[in-house]
Amino acid sequence: MSVAILVPWRPDGGPRQAVWEWSHRQWANWHPDCEIVTGACPDGPWSKGAAVADALAQTDADVLVVADADVWCPTVLYAIEEVVSGRARWAMPHQNVRRLTEEATRSVLGGASLSGQPTAEIHRGMPGGGIVVLDRQVLEGVPMDPQFQGWGQEDQAWALALETLAGPMWRGDSDLFHLWHPPAPRRSRSVGSAESLARYRRYQAASGQQAQMRALVAEFCPTPLEGSPMTYRYRNDNTGDEVERARPDARLEMLPNWKRIAELTPEPEQTPPAGPPERPTAQDAKVKWVEYANSVAKDSEEAAEIATLTKAELVERYGKEA
């Protein structure tokens, strides 16, 4: 399956440019078979959702890695494999985010190793942020909301939509390295703007409610993801038993005789071909007689003649047993 790296990006001519150039080299060196696509948003306020959509429109890849331009995780391949195998519909390779200091970032950009660099902060990564790997159908049916402007809440809202419509996230245990750059303007560290916070609260209200979440996603996506969210399935190699969990089962993950397997795609139900409608009675309307006559007509000439017959003629011709 083909894989593309989608990077929402707006050049600023400043420190972010050098950080993105470094991140681009990591992607190219570590994943040479992956396409690297940058996506832009229209002039005006920044919209990560619009930039991701622009990048998606530029590739036909089956699996997409949505990655911020200022981060790197060396174990992305594990998350890609989970999605490619069908064991997860969306995945994140990291648990914690290590925010490098300005000095450490300069050292890394100058060629130093990431390992052992001093950090300004280490915190648990926000679901939906940093690096997210998705099946194409999921990204098309649960895109990032372009109506979030500036920075703040768009990642969190996206994670709630993905969890509700696609199912649980697979998450690796690696660190995500965030390179330093001047912070983006926002209302506070945790809130981007009053408008973004209000929109995010709509996602909180719809969380876990599939119909409500689809209606919210439909405000900017013509084809919200249909079907039931994916679950985690495990099979016992010794007995062949299978169990299903809404979230990863830590105990089964550790037991050697239990293996996580791809979710089975159910075969579509076969609808038996419909037979001709039941023969109407003399009291039924003409439209029912026309419908019945057309259902038993032998060819197009007979069907054309049916349209010219009166109800009495239809009853006379088609009201008797063949």
C-alpha positions as CSV (number, residue, x, y, z in Angstrom):
1,M,0.0,0.0,0.0
2,S,1.3,3.5,-0.8
3,V,2.0,5.9,2.0
4,A,2.2,9.7,1.9
5,I,3.3,12.2,4.5
6,L,1.0,15.2,4.6
7,V,2.4,18.3,6.2
8,P,0.3,21.4,6.8
9,W,2.7,24.2,6.1
10,R,2.8,28.0,5.6
11,P,6.3,29.4,5.0
12,D,7.3,32.2,7.4
13,G,10.9,32.9,6.3
14,G,11.9,32.6,10.0
15,P,13.0,29.8,12.4
16,R,10.1,27.5,11.4
17,Q,11.6,27.3,7.9
18,A,14.9,25.8,9.1
19,V,12.9,23.4,11.4
20,W,10.8,22.1,8.5
21,E,13.8,21.7,6.3
22,W,15.4,19.5,9.0
23,S,12.1,17.5,9.5
24,H,11.8,17.1,5.7
25,R,15.3,15.5,5.6
26,Q,14.3,13.0,8.3
27,W,11.2,11.9,6.4
28,A,13.2,11.6,3.2
29,N,16.0,9.6,4.8
30,W,14.0,7.3,7.0
31,H,11.1,6.7,4.7
32,P,12.4,7.1,1.1
33,D,9.4,5.2,-0.3
34,C,6.9,7.6,1.1
35,E,5.6,10.6,-0.8
36,I,6.1,13.9,1.0
37,V,3.3,16.5,0.4
38,T,2.9,19.9,1.9
39,G,-0.5,21.5,2.1
40,A,-1.4,25.1,2.2
41,C,-4.5,27.0,3.3
42,P,-5.9,30.2,1.8
43,D,-4.5,33.6,2.7
44,G,-5.8,34.9,6.0
45,P,-6.1,33.1,9.3
46,W,-4.2,29.8,9.5
47,S,-6.4,26.7,9.2
48,K,-4.6,23.4,9.7
49,G,-7.7,21.5,8.5
50,A,-7.7,23.4,5.2
51,A,-4.0,22.7,4.8
52,V,-4.4,19.0,5.5
53,A,-7.2,18.9,2.9
54,D,-5.0,20.6,0.4
55,A,-2.3,18.1,0.9
56,L,-4.7,15.1,0.7
57,A,-6.0,16.4,-2.7
58,Q,-2.5,16.2,-4.1
59,T,-2.0,12.4,-3.5
60,D,-3.7,9.1,-4.2
61,A,-1.8,7.3,-1.4
62,D,-3.7,4.6,0.5
63,V,-2.3,5.5,3.9
64,L,-1.7,9.0,5.1
65,V,0.6,10.3,7.8
66,V,-0.5,13.8,9.0
67,A,2.6,15.3,10.6
68,D,3.3,18.8,11.9
69,A,6.2,20.5,10.3
70,D,8.1,20.9,13.6
71,V,8.1,17.3,15.0
72,W,9.8,14.0,14.5
73,C,9.3,10.5,15.8
74,P,11.7,7.7,14.8
75,T,9.1,4.9,15.2
76,V,6.4,6.1,12.8
77,L,6.7,2.9,10.9
78,Y,5.0,0.9,13.7
79,A,1.9,3.1,13.5
80,I,1.9,2.8,9.7
81,E,2.1,-1.0,10.0
82,E,-0.9,-1.0,12.4
83,V,-3.0,0.9,9.8
84,V,-1.7,-1.0,6.8
85,S,-2.5,-4.4,8.4
86,G,-6.0,-3.3,9.3
87,R,-5.5,-3.7,13.0
88,A,-6.3,0.0,13.5
89,R,-8.0,2.6,11.4
90,W,-5.9,5.4,12.9
91,A,-2.8,5.5,15.0
92,M,-0.2,7.6,16.8
93,P,3.4,6.5,17.2
94,H,4.1,8.4,20.4
95,Q,3.1,8.8,24.0
96,N,5.0,11.7,25.3
97,V,6.2,15.0,23.6
98,R,9.7,16.1,24.4
99,R,9.9,19.9,23.7
100,L,13.5,20.8,23.0
101,T,15.0,24.0,24.3
102,E,16.0,26.7,21.8
103,E,19.7,25.9,22.3
104,A,19.1,22.1,21.8
105,T,17.1,22.9,18.6
106,R,20.0,24.9,17.3
107,S,22.4,22.0,18.0
108,V,20.1,19.5,16.3
109,L,19.7,21.7,13.2
110,G,23.5,22.0,13.2
111,G,23.9,18.2,13.0
112,A,23.8,17.0,16.6
113,S,21.8,13.9,17.6
114,L,18.3,14.2,19.1
115,S,19.3,11.7,21.8
116,G,20.1,13.3,25.1
117,Q,19.2,16.8,24.1
118,P,17.9,19.0,27.0
119,T,14.1,19.6,27.0
120,A,12.1,22.6,28.1
121,E,9.2,20.3,28.9
122,I,8.0,16.7,28.6
123,H,4.2,16.1,28.5
124,R,1.8,13.5,27.3
125,G,0.9,14.0,23.6
126,M,-2.5,15.3,22.8
127,P,-4.6,12.8,20.8
128,G,-4.9,14.0,17.2
129,G,-1.8,16.1,17.3
130,G,1.9,15.8,16.3
131,I,1.8,12.8,14.0
132,V,-1.4,10.8,13.1
133,V,-1.6,7.9,10.7
134,L,-4.9,7.1,9.0
135,D,-6.4,4.9,6.3
136,R,-7.4,7.1,3.4
137,Q,-11.1,6.3,3.8
138,V,-11.0,7.5,7.4
139,L,-9.2,10.8,6.5
140,E,-11.7,11.5,3.7
141,G,-14.7,10.6,6.0
142,V,-13.4,12.3,9.1
143,P,-11.2,15.2,8.0
144,M,-9.8,17.8,10.3
145,D,-12.3,20.7,10.7
146,P,-11.1,23.6,8.6
147,Q,-13.3,26.0,10.6
148,F,-10.8,26.1,13.4
149,Q,-8.7,29.2,12.7
150,G,-5.3,30.0,14.3
151,W,-3.9,27.4,16.7
152,G,-5.8,25.6,19.4
153,Q,-8.4,22.9,19.9
154,E,-8.3,21.6,16.2
155,D,-6.3,18.5,17.2
156,Q,-8.5,17.7,20.2
157,A,-11.7,18.1,18.2
158,W,-10.3,15.8,15.4
159,A,-9.4,13.1,17.9
160,L,-13.0,13.1,19.3
161,A,-14.4,12.8,15.8
162,L,-12.1,10.0,14.9
163,E,-12.7,8.1,18.2
164,T,-16.5,8.4,17.7
165,L,-16.7,7.5,14.0
166,A,-13.6,5.4,13.2
167,G,-13.0,3.7,16.6
168,P,-10.2,3.6,19.1
169,M,-6.7,4.8,18.3
170,W,-3.7,2.6,18.4
171,R,-0.9,4.3,20.2
172,G,2.8,3.5,20.4
173,D,5.1,4.2,23.3
174,S,7.8,6.3,21.7
175,D,8.7,9.9,22.3
176,L,7.8,12.7,19.8
177,F,10.5,15.4,19.5
178,H,9.2,18.9,19.1
179,L,11.8,21.4,17.9
180,W,11.7,24.9,19.2
181,H,10.4,27.9,17.4
182,P,8.7,31.1,18.5
183,P,5.2,30.2,19.8
184,A,2.1,31.0,17.7
185,P,-0.2,33.7,18.9
186,R,-3.1,32.3,21.0
187,R,-5.4,33.3,23.8
188,S,-3.5,31.1,26.3
189,R,-1.4,28.0,26.4
190,S,-4.5,25.8,26.4
191,V,-7.0,27.9,24.5
192,G,-6.5,29.2,20.9
193,S,-9.4,31.5,20.8
194,A,-12.9,31.9,22.2
195,E,-14.3,30.8,18.8
196,S,-12.2,27.7,18.7
197,L,-13.1,26.8,22.3
198,A,-16.8,27.2,21.5
199,R,-16.5,25.0,18.4
200,Y,-14.5,22.4,20.4
201,R,-17.3,22.2,23.0
202,R,-19.6,21.1,20.2
203,Y,-17.3,18.2,19.5
204,Q,-17.3,17.4,23.3
205,A,-21.1,17.3,23.2
206,A,-21.1,15.0,20.2
207,S,-18.4,12.7,21.5
208,G,-19.6,9.1,21.5
209,Q,-22.8,10.0,19.7
210,Q,-22.3,8.8,16.1
211,A,-25.3,10.5,14.5
212,Q,-24.6,13.8,16.2
213,M,-20.9,13.6,15.3
214,R,-21.7,12.8,11.6
215,A,-24.0,15.8,11.5
216,L,-21.2,18.0,12.8
217,V,-18.7,16.6,10.4
218,A,-21.2,17.0,7.6
219,E,-21.0,20.8,8.0
220,F,-17.7,20.7,6.1
221,C,-17.5,17.1,4.7
222,P,-20.0,15.9,2.1
223,T,-19.3,12.3,2.9
224,P,-18.9,11.7,6.6
225,L,-17.6,8.2,7.5
226,E,-20.4,5.6,7.7
227,G,-20.6,2.3,9.4
228,S,-19.8,1.3,13.0
229,P,-16.5,2.3,14.7
230,M,-13.8,-0.3,14.6
231,T,-13.1,-2.4,17.7
232,Y,-10.0,-4.4,18.8
233,R,-10.2,-8.1,18.0
234,Y,-8.0,-10.8,19.6
235,R,-7.6,-14.5,18.7
236,N,-6.2,-17.2,20.9
237,D,-3.7,-19.3,18.9
238,N,-4.3,-22.4,21.0
239,T,-8.1,-22.5,21.0
240,G,-9.1,-20.3,18.1
241,D,-11.4,-18.2,20.3
242,E,-11.8,-14.6,19.3
243,V,-12.9,-11.7,21.6
244,E,-13.6,-8.1,20.8
245,R,-12.7,-5.0,22.9
246,A,-13.6,-1.4,22.5
247,R,-10.0,-0.5,23.5
248,P,-6.7,-2.3,23.5
249,D,-6.6,-5.0,26.2
250,A,-3.3,-4.7,28.1
251,R,-3.5,-8.2,29.5
252,L,-4.2,-9.9,26.1
253,E,-1.5,-7.7,24.5
254,M,1.0,-9.3,26.9
255,L,-0.1,-13.0,26.7
256,P,1.9,-14.9,24.0
257,N,-1.0,-17.1,22.9
258,W,-3.3,-14.1,22.2
259,K,-2.7,-12.0,19.0
260,R,-4.5,-8.9,17.9
261,I,-6.0,-9.4,14.4
262,A,-7.4,-7.2,11.7
263,E,-11.1,-6.5,12.0
264,L,-13.1,-8.7,9.6
265,T,-15.0,-6.9,7.0
266,P,-18.5,-8.4,6.9
267,E,-19.8,-9.7,3.6
268,P,-22.5,-7.6,2.3
269,E,-26.0,-9.1,2.8
270,Q,-27.3,-10.7,-0.3
271,T,-30.8,-9.4,-1.1
272,P,-32.9,-11.9,-3.0
273,P,-34.1,-10.7,-6.3
274,A,-37.6,-9.2,-6.0
275,G,-40.3,-11.1,-7.9
276,P,-43.1,-9.4,-9.8
277,P,-45.6,-7.5,-7.7
278,E,-48.8,-9.4,-6.8
279,R,-51.5,-9.2,-9.4
280,P,-53.9,-6.3,-8.6
281,T,-57.6,-6.7,-8.2
282,A,-60.2,-5.0,-10.4
283,Q,-60.8,-2.4,-7.6
284,D,-57.1,-1.3,-7.6
285,A,-56.0,1.9,-9.3
286,K,-54.7,1.9,-12.9
287,V,-51.2,2.7,-11.7
288,K,-50.9,-0.6,-10.0
289,W,-52.0,-2.4,-13.1
290,V,-49.4,-0.5,-15.1
291,E,-46.7,-1.5,-12.6
292,Y,-47.8,-5.1,-12.7
293,A,-48.0,-5.2,-16.5
294,N,-44.5,-3.8,-16.9
295,S,-43.1,-6.3,-14.5
296,V,-44.3,-9.2,-16.7
297,A,-43.8,-7.6,-20.1
298,K,-41.7,-9.7,-22.4
299,D,-39.9,-6.9,-24.3
300,S,-39.7,-3.2,-24.8
301,E,-42.4,-3.1,-27.5
302,E,-44.9,-4.7,-25.1
303,A,-43.8,-2.2,-22.4
304,A,-44.4,0.7,-24.8
305,E,-47.9,-0.6,-25.6
306,I,-48.8,-0.8,-21.9
307,A,-48.6,2.9,-21.6
308,T,-51.4,3.3,-24.2
309,L,-53.9,0.9,-22.6
310,T,-56.8,1.8,-20.5
311,K,-57.4,0.2,-17.1
312,A,-60.1,-2.0,-18.5
313,E,-57.8,-3.2,-21.3
314,L,-55.0,-3.8,-18.7
315,V,-57.4,-5.9,-16.6
316,E,-58.6,-7.8,-19.6
317,R,-55.1,-8.6,-20.8
318,Y,-53.2,-9.1,-17.6
319,G,-55.9,-10.1,-15.1
320,K,-56.0,-13.7,-16.1
321,E,-53.6,-16.5,-15.1
322,A,-51.0,-17.1,-17.8
